[in-house]
Amino acid sequence: MEIEYWQAILATVGMCFSYFWGKYLTKKEIIEGVIINTIESLADNQFVMVEEREDGEKYLVSIPDWVTTLEKAK
């Protein structure tokens, strides 16, 4: 009878571990998606300047570089 309790405890711990692990991974993916969509939306509406580099990644342009670029455009 004692073994039945240990099996139940072990199964419960395994389920809790799996639940919290999945919750952590899902939260991270959702936040990454929100950040990417926000930056793309701001760049499309020209609220921020984004530079796409050779590796295909988009980077935010710092304010001093942004001001220099605007002065060159005048």
Buried (B, 14 or more C-beta within 10 A) or exposed (E): EEEEEEEEEEEEEEEEEEEEEEEEEEEEEEEEEEEEEEBEEBBEEEEBBBBEEEEEEEEBBEEEEBEEEEEEEE
